[in-house]
Amino acid sequence: MREQEVNYVMQHTKVLYVPDRRIDTFGDTRFNFHMVSELMDEVGASRVRSGWIEASRPRIMRPADLMGVEFEGFGETAQRMAEWLSERGNEMSFLCRYGFRFSRSEVREEIVHEDILTVSDRLRESALSSGNPLLAVISGVDDAWELSLLYFMVTMIRESYEINMFDFRHRGIL
């Protein structure tokens, strides 16, 4: 995966509705997502994907040279994203050191014959009224939607970092 492609996805992925919950320090975190993307081959149409994405710690202790990010339910694009993350050095090293495992499941998709702004607004309003603390609404890149989904998770991990560090210190781990 070329850096230009990853940068494009990162620049064009927006979290339209942020879940109330953050990434758990010592457990698994599951988010229900709705991702909207614009179809490139059809004017005034959008694709809505819905499903679950989970971030969890590895189930077994691993040696330091085997630490890294794992993916379940993702295509080969996700593995290329992991390689890209590891090449970022210190910028993204917290992800690789912590050894996250990402999985996605129950993904459904539908084509909606409305423009992306209309669909985005409707999904955001629906999320607001749902009261679901696990729900996220994301606007992503259609042909690289898995990267958009992973970018959302990286964003959530970054936003959870301070809380996680507090938890580690509170338990005397740091």
C-alpha positions in Angstrom: 0.0 0.0 0.0 1.4 3.3 -1.0 1.6 6.1 1.6 -0.5 8.3 -0.7 -3.4 5.9 -0.5 -3.3 5.7 3.2 -3.0 9.5 3.6 -5.9 9.9 1.2 -8.1 7.6 3.4 -7.0 9.3 6.6 -7.8 12.8 5.1 -11.2 11.7 3.8 -12.4 9.6 6.8 -14.5 11.5 9.2 -16.2 10.4 12.4 -19.6 12.0 12.3 -20.9 10.6 15.6 -18.4 9.5 18.3 -19.4 6.8 20.7 -19.7 7.7 24.3 -17.5 4.8 25.3 -13.7 4.7 24.9 -11.3 1.8 24.5 -11.2 -0.3 27.7 -7.8 -0.5 29.3 -8.1 -4.1 30.5 -10.9 -5.6 28.4 -12.4 -5.8 25.0 -14.2 -2.9 23.4 -16.9 -3.4 20.8 -18.5 -0.6 18.7 -21.5 -0.8 16.4 -20.7 1.2 13.3 -22.5 2.7 10.4 -20.2 3.8 7.6 -21.4 5.9 4.7 -19.4 6.3 1.5 -20.1 7.9 -1.8 -20.3 5.6 -4.8 -17.9 6.6 -7.5 -19.7 5.0 -10.4 -23.2 6.2 -9.7 -24.3 9.9 -9.2 -26.4 10.6 -6.1 -25.9 7.2 -4.5 -24.3 6.1 -1.3 -23.3 2.9 0.3 -24.1 2.3 4.0 -22.2 -0.5 5.8 -23.2 -1.5 9.3 -21.7 -4.0 11.7 -19.4 -4.5 14.7 -15.8 -3.8 15.2 -13.9 -4.9 18.3 -10.5 -4.0 19.8 -9.1 -6.5 22.2 -5.8 -7.5 23.9 -4.2 -10.7 22.8 -5.5 -13.7 24.7 -2.0 -15.1 25.5 1.2 -13.4 26.4 3.6 -13.2 23.5 7.3 -12.4 23.3 8.2 -8.8 22.3 9.3 -9.8 18.8 5.8 -11.2 18.1 3.9 -8.2 19.4 2.0 -6.3 16.8 -1.5 -5.7 15.5 -3.7 -8.7 14.5 -6.8 -8.6 12.3 -9.8 -10.9 12.0 -12.5 -10.6 9.4 -10.5 -8.0 7.4 -9.0 -8.5 3.9 -5.4 -8.2 2.9 -5.7 -4.4 3.0 -5.7 -4.6 6.8 -2.4 -6.4 6.9 -0.9 -3.7 4.6 -2.3 -1.1 7.0 -0.4 -2.9 9.9 2.8 -2.8 7.9 2.2 0.9 7.3 1.6 1.5 11.0 4.8 -0.3 12.0 6.8 1.8 9.5 5.6 5.0 11.2 8.0 4.3 14.1 7.2 6.3 17.3 4.2 8.0 15.8 2.2 4.7 15.9 4.3 2.5 18.1 1.8 2.4 20.9 -0.5 0.4 18.7 2.1 -2.2 17.9 3.5 -2.4 21.5 0.1 -2.8 23.1 -0.6 -5.7 20.7 -4.2 -5.0 19.7 -6.3 -7.5 17.9 -9.0 -6.0 15.7 -12.0 -7.9 14.4 -15.1 -7.0 12.5 -18.3 -9.0 12.2 -21.9 -9.0 11.0 -21.2 -6.5 8.3 -24.2 -5.6 6.1 -24.3 -3.1 3.3 -27.0 -1.4 1.3 -27.1 1.1 -1.6 -29.1 4.2 -0.9 -30.1 6.4 -3.8 -29.4 9.7 -2.1 -26.4 11.9 -1.9 -23.8 11.3 0.9 -24.7 14.5 2.8 -28.3 13.5 3.1 -27.5 10.0 4.2 -24.8 11.2 6.7 -27.2 13.7 8.3 -29.9 11.0 8.6 -27.5 8.5 10.2 -26.1 11.1 12.6 -29.6 12.1 13.7 -30.6 8.5 14.2 -27.5 7.9 16.3 -28.3 11.0 18.4 -31.8 9.8 19.1 -30.8 6.1 19.7 -28.9 6.7 23.0 -26.6 3.8 22.1 -23.2 4.5 23.8 -21.5 2.0 21.4 -22.7 3.5 18.1 -20.3 5.3 15.7 -21.2 6.9 12.4 -18.3 7.3 10.0 -18.0 8.8 6.6 -15.3 6.9 4.7 -13.8 6.0 1.3 -15.8 3.4 -0.5 -13.1 1.3 -2.1 -10.9 1.4 1.0 -13.7 1.2 3.6 -11.8 -1.2 5.8 -9.0 1.3 6.1 -11.5 4.0 7.0 -12.9 1.6 9.7 -9.4 0.9 11.1 -8.6 4.7 11.1 -11.7 5.2 13.2 -10.3 2.6 15.7 -6.9 4.2 15.8 -8.6 7.5 16.5 -10.6 5.9 19.4 -7.4 4.4 20.8 -5.6 7.8 20.7 -8.5 9.4 22.4 -8.5 6.7 25.1 -4.8 6.9 25.7 -4.9 9.3 28.7 -7.6 7.3 30.4 -5.7 4.1 29.8 -2.5 5.5 31.2 -4.4 6.7 34.3 -5.8 3.2 34.8 -2.3 1.7 34.5 -0.9 4.1 37.1 -3.9 3.6 39.4 -3.2 -0.1 39.4 0.5 0.3 39.9 1.4 -1.1 36.5 3.3 2.1 35.5 
